[in-house]
Amino acid sequence: MAKVIIEFDSVEEQEDIQTALDGYKWKLAMWDLDQELRKTTKYDVSILTYGETPKDYEYEMAEKMRETIREILNSHGLIMD
């Protein structure tokens, strides 16, 4: 079995340490996001209502996906900031 040693020199690098340790969580979170987007494109096909422009729809979809990203990251204990 292989061993990997990651060394950091100071407390100031705490964020880098956590990022290195959370790599697998980020992979899982991105998988979950991809699945949400797939589900949306495959099953959640919405028709524009009267008076609604494609720009309005794009804005609503972007807001929905941003919320989904935050929910997924939170469920994996990750912080994007």
PAMARLO-254839 format. One line per field, with one value per residue (C-alpha): x, y, z; residue in three letters. Coordinates in nm, 3 decimals. Example, Ala and Ser with C-alpha at 12.3 -4.5 7.8 and 13.67 -1.06 7.14 Angstrom:
2
east	1.230, 1.367
north	-0.450, -0.106
up	0.780, 0.714
code	ALA, SER
END
This chain:
81
east	0.000, 0.133, 0.167, 0.134, 0.276, 0.164, 0.364, 0.270, 0.504, 0.279, -0.060, -0.123, -0.149, -0.447, -0.683, -0.445, -0.433, -0.811, -0.838, -0.589, -0.779, -1.119, -1.029, -1.252, -1.543, -1.511, -1.523, -1.840, -1.999, -1.929, -2.076, -2.392, -2.409, -2.368, -2.651, -2.878, -2.805, -2.866, -3.196, -3.297, -3.216, -3.370, -3.690, -3.752, -3.824, -4.027, -4.224, -4.195, -4.516, -4.684, -4.481, -4.172, -3.857, -3.576, -3.356, -3.595, -3.580, -3.200, -3.184, -3.421, -3.227, -2.896, -3.036, -3.173, -2.839, -2.649, -2.877, -2.829, -2.450, -2.457, -2.687, -2.467, -2.144, -2.306, -2.422, -2.059, -1.929, -1.752, -1.714, -1.645, -1.529
north	0.000, 0.342, 0.627, 0.994, 1.255, 1.615, 1.871, 2.228, 2.467, 2.696, 2.761, 3.019, 2.730, 2.581, 2.655, 2.479, 2.180, 2.156, 2.193, 1.910, 1.687, 1.767, 1.667, 1.359, 1.555, 1.805, 1.521, 1.384, 1.728, 1.788, 1.444, 1.540, 1.872, 1.698, 1.461, 1.753, 1.926, 1.600, 1.554, 1.911, 1.879, 1.535, 1.569, 1.932, 2.082, 2.394, 2.583, 2.960, 3.121, 3.406, 3.724, 3.544, 3.593, 3.341, 3.586, 3.561, 3.183, 3.184, 3.406, 3.179, 2.869, 3.028, 3.119, 2.768, 2.609, 2.846, 2.741, 2.376, 2.417, 2.568, 2.292, 2.017, 2.169, 2.218, 1.855, 1.749, 1.993, 2.208, 2.584, 2.742, 3.083
up	0.000, -0.095, 0.152, 0.077, 0.311, 0.280, 0.475, 0.551, 0.726, 0.925, 1.078, 0.805, 0.563, 0.750, 0.462, 0.220, 0.452, 0.465, 0.087, 0.037, 0.277, 0.123, -0.235, -0.236, -0.089, -0.373, -0.623, -0.463, -0.452, -0.822, -0.903, -0.714, -0.898, -1.233, -1.144, -1.048, -1.379, -1.566, -1.386, -1.469, -1.838, -1.872, -1.668, -1.570, -1.909, -1.840, -2.101, -2.094, -1.971, -2.155, -2.118, -1.990, -2.194, -2.235, -2.041, -1.741, -1.762, -1.778, -1.468, -1.274, -1.377, -1.278, -0.935, -0.890, -0.980, -0.746, -0.461, -0.555, -0.556, -0.208, -0.078, -0.222, -0.088, 0.252, 0.258, 0.206, 0.470, 0.210, 0.186, -0.150, -0.024
code	MET, ALA, LYS, VAL, ILE, ILE, GLU, PHE, ASP, SER, VAL, GLU, GLU, GLN, GLU, ASP, ILE, GLN, THR, ALA, LEU, ASP, GLY, TYR, LYS, TRP, LYS, LEU, ALA, MET, TRP, ASP, LEU, ASP, GLN, GLU, LEU, ARG, LYS, THR, THR, LYS, TYR, ASP, VAL, SER, ILE, LEU, THR, TYR, GLY, GLU, THR, PRO, LYS, ASP, TYR, GLU, TYR, GLU, MET, ALA, GLU, LYS, MET, ARG, GLU, THR, ILE, ARG, GLU, ILE, LEU, ASN, SER, HIS, GLY, LEU, ILE, MET, ASP
END
